[in-house]
Amino acid sequence: MSDSRDLPGTRRGGVQPLAVFCSDLGLPADFSARAGGEDDRRLAEAVEWMRVSRPPKQNFWPALCLALIAQCEATLAAAQQESDEDPFSNFPIESTSGSSGRIVNTLNFQVGGTKVTLRPQFNRALQVIRVDMRRDHPSAAAHATQAWTGYRPLIVKIFQMTAAARTRFAEYVWDKGVLQAPERRWAEQAERIVRPFEKVLADFSTQSAPPGGALFQALVFGYFRADSPNLTLESHQVNTGSSRVDMPGDVAGFRGGEVELAVEVKDHAISVDTVESVLVDFLEDLNEAPNTTAVVVADEVDDASRARLAESNVIALSRAELRERVAIWDLPKQQEALRGAIYYLSRIQKRTQLVEKLVGFLNEHEIASGILDQPILKVEGPDVGPTQSSDTSVSVRTVN
């Protein structure tokens, strides 16, 4: 029979009949088409045994019972029989492995030269129940198949049933053990919640407030503060030459006295025609720190500029690429980056209006939780102060 799950638009889980999965369970092609069997007394006895005599605390019984039915069908097919009154006498079970002599704990019937094993049948049933039907079910295949001895009376009754009665019993197990089990439901369409720093990089305008470049440099500072926690990060106010503050680049990361990271920030596009002219000082400074990880972060970077910078072992990152990297960050890391950006604006750039602009954006988009939860010192005026280290922790609230 064809597998309906291969057809377009078919689904997993839900209330689907046993007939859909007969081939996946290793059952004969005509299994679901068998009619009758309800009046077979062995069927009634098997159902009663399940109700009162089934071994307790064995939650793997649905897959095991379906596997035992499939094994019975395969054994009888190999023997060319419809049923058998005494399967354990007529179909000897394998007790030791012929190749190694080890004890075999699972149930393997031998029909002439054919061995019909239980474990593969259990694995098929487990796949159907857990994956295709998405039902809760233990996955301990080895333990379950070794527990067959507790089901020996049931196995005899399954072999004694008529073919139609075995179908009715399989439907009983399917209804009670599979359809009535809790279904693990997946979200049909999970809407991804944009994280705060990713949202800022995507939608926050950094080019609309003086001094130019300060807001973008704050975001870059926050990015590396969160991404490089093992470094001591330093920066300076925009429009202050790096040489004046003895720093390689706009943002620098130190490990002890050694420069490990040097970042130049440009809140505009860099093209191949301008790359050397706007970055000449930065590229020259790198000659004195050849082992430093050098990065240029710009609003946009074209491929030609990226290739030119790579010749000088400089990594080029655009604002869009920063956002792509940040998209995989966890929430605390994104919050830490924004706290770093506010630290830069308040303690390094010392511009209250820039702090208010970023804080206002966070509040407007309701992404300030975990960031704006403690007081911050309000800085008056655009005073130029000395270079500040990011070792000082920052605490923030909305500035009124």
N, C-alpha and C positions, 0 to 999 in steps of 0.2 A: 504494500500500500504506500501511497505517497505521503510524505511528511508535510502537513499543512503549514508548519512553521516556516517552510521555504517559500511560501507564497507571499506576494507583496501585501503589506498591511496587517499581517498576522501579528499576534501579540503573545507575550509570556504571562504566566500567572493567571489569575481569575478563576472562574469556575468552568473548566474545560473537561470534556469527557475522557475516560480512559482510552476510547477508540483512537483519539488523536495521537497517542504515544505508544501504541502497541509495538510498532517496529523498533522504536527506541528502547523499549523494555525487553527486546529479544523474544517477543511472543509471536506465534505463527500468524501468517497473513490473514487467515480466516477467523482469528480469535474473537474479534469483536462482532462478527456476523453470526456467531452461534446463538441459536434460539432455544428457549426452554431451560431445563435444569433446576428450576425452583423447587420441584418436588423430590429432588434427590436427598435422602435422609443424611448422607455424608456431608452435604452442604450445611444442613441445619446443625449437625454435630460440630462441624468446624467453626461455625459462627458462635455456638454456645461455648466451645473451648476457648475461643478468643475472648469471650466476655468474662469467663470465670476462672480459667486455668492458665492464661497467658502469663509468662514470667513477669513479675512486677518490676517497675523502675527500669525498663528497657525501652527507651523512647525511639530506638532505631527499628522497631517492629514493622512499620509500613514498608520500608525498603526491603527488609529481610523477607517479609511475606511475599511481596511481589517477585523477589528473586527466587524464592522457593517454588513459586508457581511456574516461572519461566524455566527453571531447571527441570521441573517435572515434565513440562511440555517437551523439552529437548530430549530428555531421557526416553520418554515413551515414543517419540518420533524415531529415535535411533533403534528402538526395539520393535518398531512398527506395531505399537499397541495403542488403544484408546485409554486404557486404565490398567491398574495392577493392584492386586489385593495385598501383596506382601513385598513391597519394594526393597526393603533392607535384606531380604533373602534372595530375591531374584536379580538384584543389581548390586553386587558387592561394592562396598565403599572403600576408597583408598585410605589405608592407615599409615603407610610409610611411603616416602618418595623413593622410586626405583633408582634414581641417579645418586642420591646422597644417603638414603636410609633414614632420613630424619622423620620424626613424627609429623603427620599431616593433621592439623587441628580443624580445618574447614571440611565441608561436605563435598566430596567428589564421587559421583556414581560412575561405575564402570559397566559399560554395555558392550560385551565382546571386546574388541580392541579399541573402543571409543571411551574416552573419559569426559564426563559432563561435569564441569566445575561450577561452584556456587559464587566464588568471588567476582568473576566478570559480570555475572547477572546482577549482583548487588551494586557494583559500580554503575551499571546502566540505570538501575532504579534510583540510585542516589543522585545522578546527574539530572534525571527527569524531575525529581521532587524538589531538589534544592535550586537548580538553575532554571529549568524550563517552567516549573510551576511556582518557583520562588517561595517555597514553604520552609518553615523552620524544621530542621531535621538534623540529628547528630551525623557527623561525617566519619565516625570511627569504624571504617570498613573492616579492619582486621578483628577488632573486638566483636563486632556484630556477627561476622561469618563464623567465628569460633563459638558463638552462643547457640548454634543450631541444635545441639543436643537437647536443650530445653524445649524445642519445638518438634521433637520426634513424633509425638502422637498426632500433631497437626499435619506433618509431612505425610504420614500414612494415609490420613483422610483425604489429602489433596490427590494422592495417586489413585485412591479408590473411587473418586468422583467420576462422573461422566464428563466428557469434554465440555458440554454446555454448562454443567455445574461449576467447573473450574473458572469459566468466564464470569459466572455470577459471583463467585467468591472473590475473584480479582476486583470486580466492581465494588463489592462490599469493602474491601481493604482500601480501594481508591477513595471511596466516599468518606469512610470513617478516619482513615489515617492521613490522607493527603488533602482532600478538599476542605475538611474541617480543621486543618492545622492553620496556625497564624501565617498570614502571607506577609512577606517582606516587601513593602511597597516602595518603589523609587519615585522620586519627583518626576512628573512627565516633562516639565520644563522648569529647571531651577534658574531663577533670576539672580545673576551675580551682583552682589553688593559692592559698589566701588569703594575702595579704601581711601582714607583721607589724603594721604600724600599723593597718591595716584590722581585723585580728583583735583588737587591743587595744580599739579603739573599739567593736567589736561585743560583746565578752564580758568585758572587764575592769571590775570593780566599783570605782567611784571614791567611793562613798558609805559605805564601811564602815570607814574609818580616819580618826581625827582628825589634824590639824584639818580641819573640813569644807570641801570645795571645793578642797583643795590638789592632790589627784591629778588632778582634772578640769582645773584651771588649768595643771598641768604638761603635760597632753596638748594643750591649746590653745596653750600657749607653743611646744611642739614642732612643732605644725602650722604656725604662722606662721613659725617659724624656718626650716623647710624650704621653705615656700611663698614666702617673701619674702627671699631671700638677699641682696638689694641694700640691705636696711635693717639698721640696728643695733637689735637688739631688746632691750628692757629690761622688767623685771617686778619684783614685790615679793612679800613673803609675804602669804598670805591673812590676812584680818582686819586688814589695815593700810590705812587710808584712803589713797586715791590722792593727796589733797591734802597728806598728811603727807610724801610722797616726791616731790611735785611732778611727778606723772604723770597724763596723761589716760587713765583706765581701768586695768585690771589688767595689760594687756600693751600696750606702746607700741613703735612702730617709728619710728626717726629716720633722716633723711637729712641729715647734718651736724647743724645745730641745729634743723632744722624737723621738726615732727611730721607724719609721713605716714600713720600708722596708729594707731588707738586701739581697743582691744578690751576689752569688759567681759565677764566670765565668771560664769555662774551655774550651779551644779551642781544645778539643780532646774527644774521646769517654770515657764514664764512664761505667765500668762493675761492677758486683757484687763483683768481686775479688778485685777491687781497690777503691770502693766507700768510704770506711771508711778511708783508708790511705790517699787519696788525699783531703778529706774534713774534716779531724779530727779537725783542728783548727777552721774551720767555725762552725762545729757542737758544739764544746765546747763553743764558744763565744755566741751561741744562748741561753745558760743556763742563761745568765745575761739579756736577753731580750726576755722573753717567749711570749710576746704579739706581737712581730714583725712578719710581713709577711716575711717568709724566702723562698728564691727561689734559686735553682741551675740551671744555664743555661750551657749546654754543647753541643758539636758538635753532640753527640749521647748519648742516655740513654737507657739501656736495661730495660726490665720489672722488673727484680729482683732488680736492683739498684733503680728503681722508688718506688718499694714497701718498700725497706729498708729506703729510705729517708722519705717516708710517715709516717713511724713509729715515726720519729722525727718531724712531722708536717712541713716537708720541701717539697715544690712543685718543681718537676723536669720538666724542659722544654728542649727539644732538639732544634737544629737549624730548623729542619723541622716543629716543632710545632710552633715556632716563626713565621715562614712564613705563616702557616695556619691562625694564628691569625691576622697577618698583612694584609692578603688578603681581609679582610672585612673593613679595614680602608679606610677613604676617602683620597683624594689626599693631602689636606693641612696637615693632620696628618702624612702621610708618608713623606712629605717634611720636616716637623718639626723633625721627627726622624733622618733623614739624616743630618740636620743642627746640631742636637745634637751630632751625631757621629763625624762630622768635628770639632765641638767645643772641644770634648774630645781629638782628635788627636793633635789639634793645641795649646790648652791652658792647657791641663792636661798632656798628654803624651809628648808634645812639640817635635814632630818629623815631620819636613817638608816633608820628603820623603814619610811618610805614608799619609799625607794629599794629596800629589800629586797622590799617587796610587789610593785613593778612588775617588778623583776629576777626574782623568783620566778615570776611569771606567764609571763615570756618563756622561762625555762628549762623550766617545766612543759609548755608547748606547743611546745617545740623550735623557737622562732623567734628565738633570741638571736644567731644567727650574723651577724657583721658589726656587731654592736652591743656585745656584752659580750666584747670581745677584748683589752682593755688595762686596766691598773690604774686605780683611782679612789681619790681620797682619802676615807677614811672619816671622816664628820662625826659628832662625839659630841654628843648632846643637842639639844634644840629651840631653840638659841640664836638670837636675832634678830640678824641682821647687816644691813649696809647694802644698798641696791639693787645688784644685780649686772648687769653687761652681758654679753650673750651672745657678745661678741667672743672671750672666752676659750674655747679648744677644750676638749672634754670627752673623757676616756678612761675606760672603764668595765670593771669585772669584777664578778662576783658577790661581794657582801659576805658574809663568813661570820659 
